[in-house]
């Protein structure tokens, strides 16, 4: 399923559930719902979430910086022959395709969170480690499992439980809805690896005309649910 459909369905349904449960729909709850609806696709560098967080303009800027950086390392770092090897490595990285460069950036951000993020929040160690791990995963792997859902929901619960249940409920349900939506596709998901259980409804294939019809139906149903949940506020 396309990222924009995940965004609408995951966010719309999870916030509607909050409203129907009588929980507050706060700005933090909306934020984590938006993130949670796209977060399982963090294992795909060209997904909507990753491409918006690391846009093409940033990738081009990185490529522009890396070549001069390689030249600088070669001429000004006095550690022969390591300076040559490092310069070659930096130069090669600059020619990687956008997808691979996003993985490099994700790994670097995760590494920074592991070493320096703890000064700001203890859970940055976990977040950084998970971010680095995601760069090694295949698409619809660990992040598209019940384990991934539990980790994300647990992180939200442990860090926001004193602010009320709406944040972790919104974020966790939006994440789970992403998995449910992907289970409608021909490929489906494996919710409990290493078990071979695969959940797939074979209703659609992402990117096809039929798939677009199924996605639009799901979006319309989401909007109907949202209207049912929130319309009393305006009547």
C-alpha positions in Angstrom: 0.0 0.0 0.0 1.2 3.5 -0.9 2.6 5.7 1.9 -0.1 8.4 1.5 -2.8 5.8 2.0 -1.0 4.5 5.1 -0.8 8.0 6.4 -4.6 8.7 6.0 -5.8 5.3 7.2 -3.4 4.9 10.1 -3.9 8.4 11.4 -7.6 8.7 10.7 -8.6 5.4 12.2 -6.4 5.7 15.3 -7.5 9.3 16.1 -11.2 8.2 15.5 -10.7 5.4 18.0 -9.3 7.8 20.5 -12.4 10.0 20.1 -14.8 7.1 20.3 -13.0 5.8 23.5 -13.5 9.2 25.1 -9.7 10.0 25.2 -8.3 13.4 24.3 -7.1 14.0 20.8 -4.0 16.1 21.7 -1.2 17.4 19.5 1.3 14.8 20.7 -1.2 12.1 20.0 -1.7 13.4 16.5 2.1 13.6 16.0 2.8 10.0 17.1 -0.2 8.7 15.0 1.3 10.4 11.9 4.7 8.9 12.6 3.3 5.5 13.6 1.3 5.2 10.5 4.5 5.4 8.4 7.1 4.0 10.8 7.0 0.3 9.7 8.3 1.4 6.3 11.5 2.9 7.9 13.2 -0.3 6.5 12.6 1.1 3.0 14.9 4.1 2.2 12.6 5.4 -0.6 9.5 5.2 1.6 7.4 8.3 2.2 8.6 8.6 5.8 12.4 8.3 5.0 12.2 10.4 1.8 10.5 13.2 3.7 12.9 13.0 6.6 15.9 12.8 4.3 14.8 14.6 1.1 16.6 14.5 -2.2 17.9 18.0 -1.7 19.7 16.8 1.4 21.1 13.8 -0.5 22.4 16.1 -3.3 24.0 18.4 -0.7 25.7 15.4 0.9 27.1 14.3 -2.4 28.4 17.8 -3.1 30.2 17.9 0.3 31.7 14.4 0.2 34.0 14.8 -2.8 35.7 18.0 -1.4 35.9 16.1 2.0 37.7 13.2 0.3 40.2 15.7 -1.3 40.7 17.4 2.1 41.3 14.0 3.9 43.9 13.0 1.3 45.9 16.2 1.4 45.6 17.4 5.0 45.2 14.3 7.1 48.7 13.1 8.1 48.1 9.4 8.6 49.5 7.7 5.5 48.4 5.3 4.0 45.1 5.5 5.9 44.3 8.9 4.6 44.3 7.6 1.0 42.1 4.7 2.0 39.7 6.9 3.8 39.6 9.4 1.0 38.8 6.6 -1.5 36.0 5.3 0.8 34.5 8.8 1.1 34.7 9.3 -2.6 33.0 6.0 -3.3 30.2 6.8 -0.9 29.5 10.1 -2.7 28.6 8.1 -5.9 26.2 5.7 -4.1 22.5 5.9 -5.3 20.0 7.9 -3.3 18.6 4.8 -1.7 22.0 3.7 -0.4 23.0 7.2 0.8 19.8 7.4 2.8 20.8 4.2 4.5 24.2 5.7 5.3 22.6 8.8 6.7 20.2 6.7 8.8 23.1 4.7 10.2 25.1 7.9 11.0 22.1 9.4 12.8 21.6 6.3 14.7 25.3 6.2 15.7 25.0 9.8 16.9 22.0 9.0 19.0 23.8 6.0 20.6 26.9 8.0 21.5 25.5 11.5 22.2 21.8 11.2 22.5 21.8 9.8 26.0 22.7 13.3 27.3 19.3 14.5 26.2 17.1 11.4 26.8 18.1 7.9 28.0 15.8 6.2 25.4 17.9 7.7 22.6 20.3 4.7 23.0 17.4 2.4 22.1 16.2 4.6 19.3 19.7 4.9 17.8 20.3 1.2 18.0 17.0 0.4 16.3 17.7 3.0 13.6 21.0 1.4 12.8 19.4 -2.0 12.8 16.7 -0.9 10.3 19.4 -0.1 7.7 20.3 -3.8 7.7 16.7 -5.1 7.3 14.8 -6.2 4.2 11.5 -4.5 3.4 8.6 -5.9 5.3 10.9 -7.7 7.7 11.2 -7.1 11.4 9.4 -3.7 11.3 6.3 -5.4 9.8 5.9 -7.8 12.7 4.1 -7.9 16.1 7.6 -7.5 17.6 8.0 -4.2 15.9 4.6 -3.1 17.0 5.3 -4.1 20.6 8.7 -2.3 20.6 7.2 1.0 19.3 4.2 0.9 21.6 6.4 -0.1 24.5 8.7 2.9 23.9 5.7 5.2 23.7 4.2 3.8 26.9 7.4 3.9 28.9 8.2 7.5 27.9 4.7 9.1 27.9 2.5 7.0 30.4 2.4 9.9 32.9 0.8 12.1 30.2 -2.2 9.8 29.8 -2.9 6.8 27.5 -3.8 8.7 24.4 -0.3 9.0 23.1 0.7 5.4 23.2 -2.7 4.2 22.2 -2.7 6.5 19.1 0.9 5.6 18.1 0.5 1.9 18.7 -2.8 1.6 16.9 -1.5 3.6 13.9 1.5 1.3 13.7 -0.7 -1.8 13.9 -3.0 -0.4 11.2 -0.1 -0.1 8.8 0.5 -3.9 9.2 -3.2 -4.6 8.8 -3.3 -2.5 5.6 -0.2 -4.3 4.2 -1.9 -7.7 5.0 -4.5 -6.8 2.3 -1.8 -7.0 -0.4 -0.7 -10.0 -2.4 2.7 -10.1 -0.5 1.2 -9.8 2.9 3.2 -9.8 6.1 4.9 -12.4 8.4 3.8 -11.2 11.9 5.7 -13.7 14.0 9.0 -14.8 12.4 10.7 -17.2 12.5 7.2 -18.8 12.2 6.3 -19.2 8.5 2.8 -17.8 9.2 1.9 -15.2 6.5 -1.2 -13.0 6.6 -2.4 -11.8 3.2 -5.8 -11.2 1.8 -4.6 -11.0 -1.9 -6.9 -8.1 -2.5 -4.4 -5.8 -4.2 -0.9 -5.2 -5.5 0.7 -1.9 -4.7 1.1 0.5 -7.7 -1.6 -1.2 -9.9 -4.9 0.2 -10.9 -6.8 -2.4 -9.0 -4.6 -1.6 -6.0 -5.4 2.1 -6.3 -9.1 1.2 -6.2 -8.8 -0.9 -3.0 -6.7 1.9 -1.4 -9.3 4.5 -2.3 -12.1 2.4 -0.8 -10.1 2.1 2.4 -9.5 5.8 2.5 -13.2 6.6 2.0 -14.1 4.2 4.8 -11.6 5.9 7.0 -13.1 9.3 6.2 -16.6 8.0 7.0 -15.3 6.7 10.4 -13.7 10.0 11.1 -16.9 11.8 10.3 -18.9 9.5 12.6 -16.4 10.0 15.4 -15.8 13.8 15.2 -19.1 15.2 13.7 -20.8 15.4 17.1 -18.2 18.0 18.1 -19.5 20.4 15.4 -23.2 19.7 15.8 
